[in-house]
Amino acid sequence: MYDYLPGKVDWLAHGLPIEGERATIATVGSVARQDVVTCGLDDRVGGVRERIAASPYGFALVTAPGGVLLGRLRGSLLDCDPQLRAEEIMEAGPSTVRPDRTVEGTLSRLAERQLQFAIVTDPEGRLLGVASRAQLERASET
């Protein structure tokens, strides 16, 4: 046993296990999947495009070594020179949510912004996964 010095809010924002009343509340972190395509800044667009085509998502996420999220590559923008590097066409700093955010709160946020996916990161910006609106809706029904 040890004391977690950063505190309860930080613990929750990292998606670490909890007990008590909040343990039964569905969170985006419990729904997020890790099967999203990722690539590095120097990856060539041609290779990433092929991986996106085989994935359930229409995009890839650009990460640094260590998993910190840097940007997003929309599949619709990849019809370009296949030798371009991801860094050259990525959208920097996509909007993210923390894993402790409730399913209902995340659904509301996605609806307001007319988005289909929530990108989940920890407080340091490390990618934890992606949750689709459909997944979140199913989780809210249970």
C-alpha positions in Angstrom: 0.0 0.0 0.0 1.1 3.6 -0.7 -0.2 7.1 -0.8 -1.0 8.4 -4.2 0.2 11.9 -3.8 -1.3 13.6 -6.9 -4.7 13.0 -5.5 -8.1 11.4 -6.3 -8.9 13.6 -9.3 -5.6 12.6 -10.9 -6.2 8.9 -10.1 -9.6 9.1 -11.8 -8.2 11.0 -14.8 -5.7 8.3 -15.4 -8.5 5.7 -15.5 -7.1 3.7 -12.6 -9.4 1.3 -10.7 -11.8 2.7 -8.1 -14.2 1.4 -5.4 -17.3 2.8 -3.9 -20.3 4.6 -5.5 -18.5 5.8 -8.5 -17.2 2.3 -9.4 -20.6 1.5 -10.9 -20.9 4.6 -13.1 -20.1 3.8 -16.8 -17.1 5.9 -18.0 -15.7 6.6 -21.4 -12.5 4.8 -20.3 -14.4 1.6 -19.7 -15.8 1.7 -23.3 -12.7 3.0 -25.2 -11.0 0.6 -27.6 -7.3 0.5 -28.4 -7.7 -0.8 -32.0 -7.4 2.7 -33.6 -4.6 3.0 -36.2 -1.6 4.9 -34.8 1.5 6.2 -36.6 4.5 8.4 -35.9 5.3 11.8 -37.3 7.7 10.4 -39.9 5.3 7.6 -41.2 4.5 7.8 -44.9 0.9 8.6 -45.8 0.7 5.7 -48.3 1.2 3.1 -45.6 -1.1 4.8 -43.1 -3.8 5.0 -45.7 -3.8 1.3 -46.2 -4.0 0.6 -42.5 -6.9 3.1 -42.1 -8.8 1.3 -45.0 -8.6 -2.0 -43.0 -9.7 -0.4 -39.7 -13.2 0.4 -38.3 -12.2 4.1 -38.1 -11.8 6.7 -40.9 -8.7 8.2 -39.3 -5.4 7.5 -37.7 -3.9 9.1 -34.6 -0.3 10.4 -34.7 1.6 9.7 -31.5 5.1 10.4 -30.2 7.3 7.7 -28.8 5.7 6.9 -25.4 2.2 7.3 -26.8 1.6 11.0 -26.4 -1.1 12.1 -28.8 0.1 14.7 -31.3 -2.5 14.8 -34.0 -5.1 13.1 -36.3 -4.9 12.1 -39.9 -8.4 12.0 -41.5 -8.8 9.3 -44.1 -10.5 11.8 -46.4 -7.3 13.9 -46.5 -5.0 11.0 -47.4 -5.7 11.0 -51.2 -2.4 12.8 -51.7 1.3 12.0 -52.4 1.9 8.7 -50.6 5.4 9.8 -49.8 4.3 12.7 -47.6 5.0 12.3 -43.9 2.1 12.2 -41.4 3.4 15.4 -39.8 2.9 17.3 -43.0 -0.9 16.7 -43.2 -2.0 15.9 -39.7 -4.4 18.1 -37.7 -2.5 19.0 -34.6 -4.0 18.7 -31.1 -7.3 17.0 -31.6 -9.9 17.4 -28.8 -9.8 14.7 -26.2 -11.5 13.5 -23.0 -10.3 11.9 -19.8 -11.2 8.3 -19.1 -13.2 9.1 -16.0 -15.7 11.2 -17.9 -19.2 9.6 -17.8 -20.7 7.9 -20.8 -23.7 10.3 -20.7 -21.5 13.4 -20.4 -19.4 12.2 -23.3 -22.4 11.4 -25.4 -23.8 14.9 -24.8 -20.4 16.5 -25.8 -20.3 14.4 -29.0 -23.8 15.4 -29.9 -23.2 19.1 -29.3 -20.2 19.0 -31.6 -21.7 16.6 -34.1 -18.8 14.2 -33.6 -18.8 10.4 -33.9 -15.8 9.5 -31.8 -14.2 10.5 -28.5 -10.4 10.3 -28.2 -9.4 9.3 -24.7 -6.1 10.4 -23.2 -4.6 10.6 -19.7 -3.6 13.9 -18.2 -0.1 13.6 -19.7 -1.7 13.3 -23.2 -1.0 9.6 -23.7 -3.5 7.9 -25.9 -5.7 5.4 -24.1 -8.2 4.6 -26.8 -11.2 5.7 -28.8 -14.9 5.4 -28.1 -17.5 5.7 -30.8 -20.9 7.3 -30.3 -22.5 3.9 -31.0 -20.5 2.2 -28.3 -21.3 4.9 -25.8 -25.0 4.7 -26.6 -24.9 0.9 -26.0 -23.1 1.4 -22.7 -25.7 4.0 -21.6 -28.5 1.5 -22.1 -27.1 -1.0 -19.7 
